[in-house]
Amino acid sequence: MDDGRPDPVRPGIGLTGFVQNEPEPKPADNRRPVSGRTGASPFGAAGQLDGGVRAVLESMVPVLAAGKFALLTGAGLSTDSGIPDYRGPNAVPRQPLTFQEFVGSEKLRRRYWARNHLGWSAMRQAAPNAGHRAVAAMESAGHLTGIVTQNVDRLHEHAGARNVVDLHGRFDKVVCLQCREVYSRAFIAVMLAELNPRFLDDVAASGGAEAGPDADADLDHERLIGAFRVAGCPLCGGMLKPDFVFFGENVPKERVEQAYEMVDSAESLLVAGSSLTVMSGLRFVRKAAKDGKSVIIINRGATRGDAMARVKLEAGASECLGYLLDRLGVGLAPGPNHRVQ
């Protein structure tokens, strides 16, 4: 049960099933270095931006400086923390499991939990990047009405942001669909490890698995998946599900209303790192545009909101947020990447 106390997670649980890469060289991911510039902002790599990108960012500054703005973020912000996305330029095509498939098929549910037992640990090891730190500094300086994120990784909170709507939920919580008890994902990891004591070693012996979006992993070994034992609710024996919104599932009404309040009280809306493919995020862009508010979008690739944007920039979210932070006149020192429970 989630009583706010740390879980007795055993060392190494959830880690050995991955192909472990050496720290250097890092895989190509289109990231730019965030240091090596005299006087560089600790929050981003403004010195690495080319002139065309800088010019577009400069056009955003007076809009954002005119009053408080709401921020909507997506997976493109967290890719710089090593978390894969679904639709970015380097994303591997995949078909996510729907809520209806999860609850309707024991076989698919077993496959999901086997892969999640590997994938969640990769997400919990991810650290906030320069973009997350820039957002937290913007909030601290009073520039934001709030942060709405489509990500389940909690990296905004880990960077120090406080007023965050986790629109699609949290990867670090698990809910029972029968009694609605909520558990930490770390606690469930201990249960799964006890039910499947050789699973991680067997995955490693078979070649490992790469991390995927939303705490998934690219494991397709049918024998290993077929033998995986799924945990039930410790209280009632009911079906457990990660406490984030699956495809085909509705975002809880109270989260949507809280996000709308952030947009309604803002002078403008900034979108960073989202393709706005799903309506859960696009609706806030439509609402802002309908109300005559300026919409600014920073994303690698086209989005469904481009036609409604006053300014659209195809670039990486992290370095651009760092640049905007500098130009908005925020001179804050970066704090530690503390964890918010």
Secondary structure by P-SEA (a helix, b strand, c coil): ccccccccccccccccccccccccccccccccccccccccccccccccccaaaaaaaaaacccccccbbbbbbcccccccccccccccccccccccccaaaaaccaaaaaaaaaaaaacaaaaaaccccaaaaaaaaaaaaccccbbbbcccccccccccccccccccccccbbbccccbbbbbaaaaaaaaaaaccaaaaaaaaacbbbbbccccccccaaaaaaabbbbcccccccccccccccccccccaaaaaaaaaaaaaccbbbbccccccccccaaaaaaaaaabbbbbbbccccccccccccccccccaaaaaaaaaaaaccccccccccccc
